Amino acid sequence: MNPIMTEICRAFEELGRPYQKIEHAASHTSEQSAQARVAGGGPLVIGAKPLLLKATVRGNAQFH
């Protein structure tokens, strides 16, 4: 599993929050993502998009 995904799942577990992880091929549109969620057994109306930010703090660029 991707280390970032591992960290996200661990955070949900530590907080006692329920979640469902559905893995699927990359999708390029919201419609493709919705179809992948439904095919994976998830609900059509719930989904999340990853967001990657690059921030420079004290001259040190990092991705978050």
mmCIF file of the N, C-alpha and C atoms, coordinates in Angstrom:
data_MODEL
# 
_entry.id   MODEL 
# 
loop_
_atom_site.group_PDB 
_atom_site.id 
_atom_site.type_symbol 
_atom_site.label_atom_id 
_atom_site.label_alt_id 
_atom_site.label_comp_id 
_atom_site.label_asym_id 
_atom_site.label_entity_id 
_atom_site.label_seq_id 
_atom_site.pdbx_PDB_ins_code 
_atom_site.Cartn_x 
_atom_site.Cartn_y 
_atom_site.Cartn_z 
_atom_site.occupancy 
_atom_site.B_iso_or_equiv 
_atom_site.pdbx_formal_charge 
_atom_site.auth_seq_id 
_atom_site.auth_comp_id 
_atom_site.auth_asym_id 
_atom_site.auth_atom_id 
_atom_site.pdbx_PDB_model_num 
ATOM 1   N N  . MET A 1 1  ? 0.853   -1.183 0.000   1.00 0.00 ? 1  MET A N  1 
ATOM 2   C CA . MET A 1 1  ? 0.000   0.000  0.000   1.00 0.00 ? 1  MET A CA 1 
ATOM 3   C C  . MET A 1 1  ? 0.894   1.240  0.000   1.00 0.00 ? 1  MET A C  1 
ATOM 4   N N  . ASN A 1 2  ? 0.449   2.280  -0.649  1.00 0.00 ? 2  ASN A N  1 
ATOM 5   C CA . ASN A 1 2  ? 1.125   3.557  -0.705  1.00 0.00 ? 2  ASN A CA 1 
ATOM 6   C C  . ASN A 1 2  ? 1.337   4.084  0.720   1.00 0.00 ? 2  ASN A C  1 
ATOM 7   N N  . PRO A 1 3  ? 2.529   4.614  1.035   1.00 0.00 ? 3  PRO A N  1 
ATOM 8   C CA . PRO A 1 3  ? 2.782   5.088  2.411   1.00 0.00 ? 3  PRO A CA 1 
ATOM 9   C C  . PRO A 1 3  ? 1.832   6.201  2.860   1.00 0.00 ? 3  PRO A C  1 
ATOM 10  N N  . ILE A 1 4  ? 1.417   7.058  1.942   1.00 0.00 ? 4  ILE A N  1 
ATOM 11  C CA . ILE A 1 4  ? 0.473   8.115  2.305   1.00 0.00 ? 4  ILE A CA 1 
ATOM 12  C C  . ILE A 1 4  ? -0.876  7.500  2.652   1.00 0.00 ? 4  ILE A C  1 
ATOM 13  N N  . MET A 1 5  ? -1.314  6.526  1.840   1.00 0.00 ? 5  MET A N  1 
ATOM 14  C CA . MET A 1 5  ? -2.590  5.853  2.114   1.00 0.00 ? 5  MET A CA 1 
ATOM 15  C C  . MET A 1 5  ? -2.521  5.138  3.459   1.00 0.00 ? 5  MET A C  1 
ATOM 16  N N  . THR A 1 6  ? -1.393  4.525  3.757   1.00 0.00 ? 6  THR A N  1 
ATOM 17  C CA . THR A 1 6  ? -1.212  3.855  5.047   1.00 0.00 ? 6  THR A CA 1 
ATOM 18  C C  . THR A 1 6  ? -1.375  4.850  6.188   1.00 0.00 ? 6  THR A C  1 
ATOM 19  N N  . GLU A 1 7  ? -0.799  6.031  6.029   1.00 0.00 ? 7  GLU A N  1 
ATOM 20  C CA . GLU A 1 7  ? -0.888  7.058  7.072   1.00 0.00 ? 7  GLU A CA 1 
ATOM 21  C C  . GLU A 1 7  ? -2.329  7.553  7.242   1.00 0.00 ? 7  GLU A C  1 
ATOM 22  N N  . ILE A 1 8  ? -3.033  7.727  6.132   1.00 0.00 ? 8  ILE A N  1 
ATOM 23  C CA . ILE A 1 8  ? -4.431  8.172  6.201   1.00 0.00 ? 8  ILE A CA 1 
ATOM 24  C C  . ILE A 1 8  ? -5.292  7.127  6.896   1.00 0.00 ? 8  ILE A C  1 
ATOM 25  N N  . CYS A 1 9  ? -5.128  5.867  6.511   1.00 0.00 ? 9  CYS A N  1 
ATOM 26  C CA . CYS A 1 9  ? -5.898  4.786  7.143   1.00 0.00 ? 9  CYS A CA 1 
ATOM 27  C C  . CYS A 1 9  ? -5.584  4.689  8.631   1.00 0.00 ? 9  CYS A C  1 
ATOM 28  N N  . ARG A 1 10 ? -4.323  4.819  8.983   1.00 0.00 ? 10 ARG A N  1 
ATOM 29  C CA . ARG A 1 10 ? -3.932  4.765  10.392  1.00 0.00 ? 10 ARG A CA 1 
ATOM 30  C C  . ARG A 1 10 ? -4.593  5.899  11.178  1.00 0.00 ? 10 ARG A C  1 
ATOM 31  N N  . ALA A 1 11 ? -4.659  7.101  10.583  1.00 0.00 ? 11 ALA A N  1 
ATOM 32  C CA . ALA A 1 11 ? -5.297  8.234  11.262  1.00 0.00 ? 11 ALA A CA 1 
ATOM 33  C C  . ALA A 1 11 ? -6.773  7.947  11.518  1.00 0.00 ? 11 ALA A C  1 
ATOM 34  N N  . PHE A 1 12 ? -7.488  7.405  10.520  1.00 0.00 ? 12 PHE A N  1 
ATOM 35  C CA . PHE A 1 12 ? -8.889  7.046  10.725  1.00 0.00 ? 12 PHE A CA 1 
ATOM 36  C C  . PHE A 1 12 ? -9.029  6.023  11.848  1.00 0.00 ? 12 PHE A C  1 
ATOM 37  N N  . GLU A 1 13 ? -8.158  5.015  11.846  1.00 0.00 ? 13 GLU A N  1 
ATOM 38  C CA . GLU A 1 13 ? -8.232  3.963  12.858  1.00 0.00 ? 13 GLU A CA 1 
ATOM 39  C C  . GLU A 1 13 ? -7.937  4.505  14.251  1.00 0.00 ? 13 GLU A C  1 
ATOM 40  N N  . GLU A 1 14 ? -6.924  5.369  14.376  1.00 0.00 ? 14 GLU A N  1 
ATOM 41  C CA . GLU A 1 14 ? -6.584  5.939  15.678  1.00 0.00 ? 14 GLU A CA 1 
ATOM 42  C C  . GLU A 1 14 ? -7.720  6.805  16.221  1.00 0.00 ? 14 GLU A C  1 
ATOM 43  N N  . LEU A 1 15 ? -8.452  7.460  15.328  1.00 0.00 ? 15 LEU A N  1 
ATOM 44  C CA . LEU A 1 15 ? -9.575  8.291  15.741  1.00 0.00 ? 15 LEU A CA 1 
ATOM 45  C C  . LEU A 1 15 ? -10.861 7.493  15.921  1.00 0.00 ? 15 LEU A C  1 
ATOM 46  N N  . GLY A 1 16 ? -10.801 6.199  15.578  1.00 0.00 ? 16 GLY A N  1 
ATOM 47  C CA . GLY A 1 16 ? -11.984 5.362  15.701  1.00 0.00 ? 16 GLY A CA 1 
ATOM 48  C C  . GLY A 1 16 ? -13.051 5.687  14.678  1.00 0.00 ? 16 GLY A C  1 
ATOM 49  N N  . ARG A 1 17 ? -12.657 6.225  13.542  1.00 0.00 ? 17 ARG A N  1 
ATOM 50  C CA . ARG A 1 17 ? -13.606 6.602  12.493  1.00 0.00 ? 17 ARG A CA 1 
ATOM 51  C C  . ARG A 1 17 ? -13.754 5.476  11.479  1.00 0.00 ? 17 ARG A C  1 
ATOM 52  N N  . PRO A 1 18 ? -14.978 5.123  11.144  1.00 0.00 ? 18 PRO A N  1 
ATOM 53  C CA . PRO A 1 18 ? -15.182 4.080  10.142  1.00 0.00 ? 18 PRO A CA 1 
ATOM 54  C C  . PRO A 1 18 ? -14.840 4.615  8.740   1.00 0.00 ? 18 PRO A C  1 
ATOM 55  N N  . TYR A 1 19 ? -14.332 3.743  7.909   1.00 0.00 ? 19 TYR A N  1 
ATOM 56  C CA . TYR A 1 19 ? -14.043 4.120  6.531   1.00 0.00 ? 19 TYR A CA 1 
ATOM 57  C C  . TYR A 1 19 ? -14.061 2.870  5.667   1.00 0.00 ? 19 TYR A C  1 
ATOM 58  N N  . GLN A 1 20 ? -14.182 3.087  4.383   1.00 0.00 ? 20 GLN A N  1 
ATOM 59  C CA . GLN A 1 20 ? -14.135 1.989  3.417   1.00 0.00 ? 20 GLN A CA 1 
ATOM 60  C C  . GLN A 1 20 ? -13.160 2.404  2.331   1.00 0.00 ? 20 GLN A C  1 
ATOM 61  N N  . LYS A 1 21 ? -12.175 1.581  2.069   1.00 0.00 ? 21 LYS A N  1 
ATOM 62  C CA . LYS A 1 21 ? -11.177 1.873  1.053   1.00 0.00 ? 21 LYS A CA 1 
ATOM 63  C C  . LYS A 1 21 ? -11.499 1.051  -0.183  1.00 0.00 ? 21 LYS A C  1 
ATOM 64  N N  . ILE A 1 22 ? -11.674 1.726  -1.300  1.00 0.00 ? 22 ILE A N  1 
ATOM 65  C CA . ILE A 1 22 ? -11.956 1.063  -2.569  1.00 0.00 ? 22 ILE A CA 1 
ATOM 66  C C  . ILE A 1 22 ? -10.833 1.424  -3.523  1.00 0.00 ? 22 ILE A C  1 
ATOM 67  N N  . GLU A 1 23 ? -10.091 0.429  -3.976  1.00 0.00 ? 23 GLU A N  1 
ATOM 68  C CA . GLU A 1 23 ? -9.004  0.679  -4.917  1.00 0.00 ? 23 GLU A CA 1 
ATOM 69  C C  . GLU A 1 23 ? -9.503  0.447  -6.328  1.00 0.00 ? 23 GLU A C  1 
ATOM 70  N N  . HIS A 1 24 ? -9.082  1.327  -7.228  1.00 0.00 ? 24 HIS A N  1 
ATOM 71  C CA . HIS A 1 24 ? -9.469  1.202  -8.630  1.00 0.00 ? 24 HIS A CA 1 
ATOM 72  C C  . HIS A 1 24 ? -8.415  1.863  -9.501  1.00 0.00 ? 24 HIS A C  1 
ATOM 73  N N  . ALA A 1 25 ? -8.503  1.606  -10.784 1.00 0.00 ? 25 ALA A N  1 
ATOM 74  C CA . ALA A 1 25 ? -7.567  2.218  -11.729 1.00 0.00 ? 25 ALA A CA 1 
ATOM 75  C C  . ALA A 1 25 ? -7.752  3.734  -11.725 1.00 0.00 ? 25 ALA A C  1 
ATOM 76  N N  . ALA A 1 26 ? -6.747  4.424  -12.204 1.00 0.00 ? 26 ALA A N  1 
ATOM 77  C CA . ALA A 1 26 ? -6.825  5.883  -12.278 1.00 0.00 ? 26 ALA A CA 1 
ATOM 78  C C  . ALA A 1 26 ? -8.041  6.297  -13.098 1.00 0.00 ? 26 ALA A C  1 
ATOM 79  N N  . SER A 1 27 ? -8.677  7.360  -12.651 1.00 0.00 ? 27 SER A N  1 
ATOM 80  C CA . SER A 1 27 ? -9.820  7.893  -13.388 1.00 0.00 ? 27 SER A CA 1 
ATOM 81  C C  . SER A 1 27 ? -9.540  9.360  -13.686 1.00 0.00 ? 27 SER A C  1 
ATOM 82  N N  . HIS A 1 28 ? -10.061 9.811  -14.813 1.00 0.00 ? 28 HIS A N  1 
ATOM 83  C CA . HIS A 1 28 ? -9.767  11.174 -15.258 1.00 0.00 ? 28 HIS A CA 1 
ATOM 84  C C  . HIS A 1 28 ? -10.967 12.115 -15.153 1.00 0.00 ? 28 HIS A C  1 
ATOM 85  N N  . THR A 1 29 ? -12.139 11.562 -14.872 1.00 0.00 ? 29 THR A N  1 
ATOM 86  C CA . THR A 1 29 ? -13.332 12.398 -14.728 1.00 0.00 ? 29 THR A CA 1 
ATOM 87  C C  . THR A 1 29 ? -14.086 11.976 -13.480 1.00 0.00 ? 29 THR A C  1 
ATOM 88  N N  . SER A 1 30 ? -14.953 12.842 -13.012 1.00 0.00 ? 30 SER A N  1 
ATOM 89  C CA . SER A 1 30 ? -15.794 12.510 -11.864 1.00 0.00 ? 30 SER A CA 1 
ATOM 90  C C  . SER A 1 30 ? -16.714 11.341 -12.193 1.00 0.00 ? 30 SER A C  1 
ATOM 91  N N  . GLU A 1 31 ? -17.187 11.287 -13.424 1.00 0.00 ? 31 GLU A N  1 
ATOM 92  C CA . GLU A 1 31 ? -18.055 10.188 -13.845 1.00 0.00 ? 31 GLU A CA 1 
ATOM 93  C C  . GLU A 1 31 ? -17.324 8.845  -13.768 1.00 0.00 ? 31 GLU A C  1 
ATOM 94  N N  . GLN A 1 32 ? -16.074 8.807  -14.232 1.00 0.00 ? 32 GLN A N  1 
ATOM 95  C CA . GLN A 1 32 ? -15.289 7.567  -14.139 1.00 0.00 ? 32 GLN A CA 1 
ATOM 96  C C  . GLN A 1 32 ? -15.065 7.176  -12.679 1.00 0.00 ? 32 GLN A C  1 
ATOM 97  N N  . SER A 1 33 ? -14.808 8.147  -11.832 1.00 0.00 ? 33 SER A N  1 
ATOM 98  C CA . SER A 1 33 ? -14.607 7.874  -10.406 1.00 0.00 ? 33 SER A CA 1 
ATOM 99  C C  . SER A 1 33 ? -15.870 7.312  -9.774  1.00 0.00 ? 33 SER A C  1 
ATOM 100 N N  . ALA A 1 34 ? -17.018 7.896  -10.103 1.00 0.00 ? 34 ALA A N  1 
ATOM 101 C CA . ALA A 1 34 ? -18.298 7.415  -9.571  1.00 0.00 ? 34 ALA A CA 1 
ATOM 102 C C  . ALA A 1 34 ? -18.557 5.988  -10.014 1.00 0.00 ? 34 ALA A C  1 
ATOM 103 N N  . GLN A 1 35 ? -18.307 5.689  -11.277 1.00 0.00 ? 35 GLN A N  1 
ATOM 104 C CA . GLN A 1 35 ? -18.502 4.323  -11.774 1.00 0.00 ? 35 GLN A CA 1 
ATOM 105 C C  . GLN A 1 35 ? -17.569 3.344  -11.060 1.00 0.00 ? 35 GLN A C  1 
ATOM 106 N N  . ALA A 1 36 ? -16.335 3.761  -10.800 1.00 0.00 ? 36 ALA A N  1 
ATOM 107 C CA . ALA A 1 36 ? -15.379 2.893  -10.105 1.00 0.00 ? 36 ALA A CA 1 
ATOM 108 C C  . ALA A 1 36 ? -15.827 2.635  -8.669  1.00 0.00 ? 36 ALA A C  1 
ATOM 109 N N  . ARG A 1 37 ? -16.377 3.662  -7.988  1.00 0.00 ? 37 ARG A N  1 
ATOM 110 C CA . ARG A 1 37 ? -16.856 3.465  -6.611  1.00 0.00 ? 37 ARG A CA 1 
ATOM 111 C C  . ARG A 1 37 ? -17.993 2.459  -6.576  1.00 0.00 ? 37 ARG A C  1 
ATOM 112 N N  . VAL A 1 38 ? -18.940 2.615  -7.483  1.00 0.00 ? 38 VAL A N  1 
ATOM 113 C CA . VAL A 1 38 ? -20.085 1.704  -7.522  1.00 0.00 ? 38 VAL A CA 1 
ATOM 114 C C  . VAL A 1 38 ? -19.612 0.287  -7.850  1.00 0.00 ? 38 VAL A C  1 
ATOM 115 N N  . ALA A 1 39 ? -18.710 0.148  -8.815  1.00 0.00 ? 39 ALA A N  1 
ATOM 116 C CA . ALA A 1 39 ? -18.187 -1.183 -9.186  1.00 0.00 ? 39 ALA A CA 1 
ATOM 117 C C  . ALA A 1 39 ? -17.444 -1.832 -8.020  1.00 0.00 ? 39 ALA A C  1 
ATOM 118 N N  . GLY A 1 40 ? -16.841 -1.008 -7.151  1.00 0.00 ? 40 GLY A N  1 
ATOM 119 C CA . GLY A 1 40 ? -16.113 -1.525 -5.993  1.00 0.00 ? 40 GLY A CA 1 
ATOM 120 C C  . GLY A 1 40 ? -16.990 -1.782 -4.788  1.00 0.00 ? 40 GLY A C  1 
ATOM 121 N N  . GLY A 1 41 ? -18.303 -1.571 -4.939  1.00 0.00 ? 41 GLY A N  1 
ATOM 122 C CA . GLY A 1 41 ? -19.216 -1.846 -3.836  1.00 0.00 ? 41 GLY A CA 1 
ATOM 123 C C  . GLY A 1 41 ? -19.540 -0.644 -2.978  1.00 0.00 ? 41 GLY A C  1 
ATOM 124 N N  . GLY A 1 42 ? -19.061 0.520  -3.366  1.00 0.00 ? 42 GLY A N  1 
ATOM 125 C CA . GLY A 1 42 ? -19.320 1.722  -2.584  1.00 0.00 ? 42 GLY A CA 1 
ATOM 126 C C  . GLY A 1 42 ? -20.536 2.468  -3.097  1.00 0.00 ? 42 GLY A C  1 
ATOM 127 N N  . PRO A 1 43 ? -20.985 3.452  -2.339  1.00 0.00 ? 43 PRO A N  1 
ATOM 128 C CA . PRO A 1 43 ? -22.135 4.247  -2.766  1.00 0.00 ? 43 PRO A CA 1 
ATOM 129 C C  . PRO A 1 43 ? -21.733 5.255  -3.846  1.00 0.00 ? 43 PRO A C  1 
ATOM 130 N N  . LEU A 1 44 ? -22.658 5.566  -4.703  1.00 0.00 ? 44 LEU A N  1 
ATOM 131 C CA . LEU A 1 44 ? -22.412 6.508  -5.794  1.00 0.00 ? 44 LEU A CA 1 
ATOM 132 C C  . LEU A 1 44 ? -22.113 7.903  -5.280  1.00 0.00 ? 44 LEU A C  1 
ATOM 133 N N  . VAL A 1 45 ? -22.767 8.308  -4.216  1.00 0.00 ? 45 VAL A N  1 
ATOM 134 C CA . VAL A 1 45 ? -22.722 9.708  -3.792  1.00 0.00 ? 45 VAL A CA 1 
ATOM 135 C C  . VAL A 1 45 ? -21.552 10.078 -2.876  1.00 0.00 ? 45 VAL A C  1 
ATOM 136 N N  . ILE A 1 46 ? -20.766 9.104  -2.451  1.00 0.00 ? 46 ILE A N  1 
ATOM 137 C CA . ILE A 1 46 ? -19.683 9.402  -1.519  1.00 0.00 ? 46 ILE A CA 1 
ATOM 138 C C  . ILE A 1 46 ? -18.341 9.119  -2.186  1.00 0.00 ? 46 ILE A C  1 
ATOM 139 N N  . GLY A 1 47 ? -17.446 10.053 -2.085  1.00 0.00 ? 47 GLY A N  1 
ATOM 140 C CA . GLY A 1 47 ? -16.113 9.860  -2.636  1.00 0.00 ? 47 GLY A CA 1 
ATOM 141 C C  . GLY A 1 47 ? -15.188 10.945 -2.129  1.00 0.00 ? 47 GLY A C  1 
ATOM 142 N N  . ALA A 1 48 ? -13.914 10.760 -2.352  1.00 0.00 ? 48 ALA A N  1 
ATOM 143 C CA . ALA A 1 48 ? -12.921 11.748 -1.947  1.00 0.00 ? 48 ALA A CA 1 
ATOM 144 C C  . ALA A 1 48 ? -11.877 11.850 -3.040  1.00 0.00 ? 48 ALA A C  1 
ATOM 145 N N  . LYS A 1 49 ? -11.305 13.024 -3.162  1.00 0.00 ? 49 LYS A N  1 
ATOM 146 C CA . LYS A 1 49 ? -10.244 13.235 -4.132  1.00 0.00 ? 49 LYS A CA 1 
ATOM 147 C C  . LYS A 1 49 ? -8.978  13.565 -3.359  1.00 0.00 ? 49 LYS A C  1 
ATOM 148 N N  . PRO A 1 50 ? -7.880  12.990 -3.768  1.00 0.00 ? 50 PRO A N  1 
ATOM 149 C CA . PRO A 1 50 ? -6.621  13.347 -3.107  1.00 0.00 ? 50 PRO A CA 1 
ATOM 150 C C  . PRO A 1 50 ? -6.196  14.750 -3.523  1.00 0.00 ? 50 PRO A C  1 
ATOM 151 N N  . LEU A 1 51 ? -5.557  15.435 -2.631  1.00 0.00 ? 51 LEU A N  1 
ATOM 152 C CA . LEU A 1 51 ? -5.074  16.776 -2.915  1.00 0.00 ? 51 LEU A CA 1 
ATOM 153 C C  . LEU A 1 51 ? -3.620  16.844 -2.466  1.00 0.00 ? 51 LEU A C  1 
ATOM 154 N N  . LEU A 1 52 ? -2.751  17.203 -3.369  1.00 0.00 ? 52 LEU A N  1 
ATOM 155 C CA . LEU A 1 52 ? -1.329  17.304 -3.073  1.00 0.00 ? 52 LEU A CA 1 
ATOM 156 C C  . LEU A 1 52 ? -0.931  18.767 -3.147  1.00 0.00 ? 52 LEU A C  1 
ATOM 157 N N  . LEU A 1 53 ? -0.349  19.269 -2.069  1.00 0.00 ? 53 LEU A N  1 
ATOM 158 C CA . LEU A 1 53 ? 0.078   20.665 -2.004  1.00 0.00 ? 53 LEU A CA 1 
ATOM 159 C C  . LEU A 1 53 ? 1.586   20.727 -1.818  1.00 0.00 ? 53 LEU A C  1 
ATOM 160 N N  . LYS A 1 54 ? 2.205   21.691 -2.480  1.00 0.00 ? 54 LYS A N  1 
ATOM 161 C CA . LYS A 1 54 ? 3.623   21.934 -2.279  1.00 0.00 ? 54 LYS A CA 1 
ATOM 162 C C  . LYS A 1 54 ? 3.742   23.239 -1.504  1.00 0.00 ? 54 LYS A C  1 
ATOM 163 N N  . ALA A 1 55 ? 4.341   23.158 -0.330  1.00 0.00 ? 55 ALA A N  1 
ATOM 164 C CA . ALA A 1 55 ? 4.493   24.333 0.520   1.00 0.00 ? 55 ALA A CA 1 
ATOM 165 C C  . ALA A 1 55 ? 5.963   24.560 0.828   1.00 0.00 ? 55 ALA A C  1 
ATOM 166 N N  . THR A 1 56 ? 6.365   25.803 0.830   1.00 0.00 ? 56 THR A N  1 
ATOM 167 C CA . THR A 1 56 ? 7.734   26.151 1.189   1.00 0.00 ? 56 THR A CA 1 
ATOM 168 C C  . THR A 1 56 ? 7.711   26.817 2.555   1.00 0.00 ? 56 THR A C  1 
ATOM 169 N N  . VAL A 1 57 ? 8.362   26.173 3.512   1.00 0.00 ? 57 VAL A N  1 
ATOM 170 C CA . VAL A 1 57 ? 8.435   26.679 4.882   1.00 0.00 ? 57 VAL A CA 1 
ATOM 171 C C  . VAL A 1 57 ? 9.894   26.885 5.211   1.00 0.00 ? 57 VAL A C  1 
ATOM 172 N N  . ARG A 1 58 ? 10.239  28.125 5.525   1.00 0.00 ? 58 ARG A N  1 
ATOM 173 C CA . ARG A 1 58 ? 11.629  28.478 5.849   1.00 0.00 ? 58 ARG A CA 1 
ATOM 174 C C  . ARG A 1 58 ? 12.583  28.017 4.763   1.00 0.00 ? 58 ARG A C  1 
ATOM 175 N N  . GLY A 1 59 ? 12.186  28.200 3.507   1.00 0.00 ? 59 GLY A N  1 
ATOM 176 C CA . GLY A 1 59 ? 13.042  27.838 2.371   1.00 0.00 ? 59 GLY A CA 1 
ATOM 177 C C  . GLY A 1 59 ? 13.067  26.376 2.015   1.00 0.00 ? 59 GLY A C  1 
ATOM 178 N N  . ASN A 1 60 ? 12.315  25.561 2.721   1.00 0.00 ? 60 ASN A N  1 
ATOM 179 C CA . ASN A 1 60 ? 12.295  24.119 2.483   1.00 0.00 ? 60 ASN A CA 1 
ATOM 180 C C  . ASN A 1 60 ? 10.967  23.721 1.839   1.00 0.00 ? 60 ASN A C  1 
ATOM 181 N N  . ALA A 1 61 ? 11.024  23.337 0.561   1.00 0.00 ? 61 ALA A N  1 
ATOM 182 C CA . ALA A 1 61 ? 9.807   22.931 -0.139  1.00 0.00 ? 61 ALA A CA 1 
ATOM 183 C C  . ALA A 1 61 ? 9.434   21.494 0.243   1.00 0.00 ? 61 ALA A C  1 
ATOM 184 N N  . GLN A 1 62 ? 8.180   21.313 0.606   1.00 0.00 ? 62 GLN A N  1 
ATOM 185 C CA . GLN A 1 62 ? 7.684   19.989 0.986   1.00 0.00 ? 62 GLN A CA 1 
ATOM 186 C C  . GLN A 1 62 ? 6.308   19.767 0.366   1.00 0.00 ? 62 GLN A C  1 
ATOM 187 N N  . PHE A 1 63 ? 6.004   18.505 0.090   1.00 0.00 ? 63 PHE A N  1 
ATOM 188 C CA . PHE A 1 63 ? 4.672   18.146 -0.403  1.00 0.00 ? 63 PHE A CA 1 
ATOM 189 C C  . PHE A 1 63 ? 3.832   17.648 0.769   1.00 0.00 ? 63 PHE A C  1 
ATOM 190 N N  . HIS A 1 64 ? 2.592   18.068 0.802   1.00 0.00 ? 64 HIS A N  1 
ATOM 191 C CA . HIS A 1 64 ? 1.657   17.670 1.867   1.00 0.00 ? 64 HIS A CA 1 
ATOM 192 C C  . HIS A 1 64 ? 0.379   17.164 1.247   1.00 0.00 ? 64 HIS A C  1 
# 
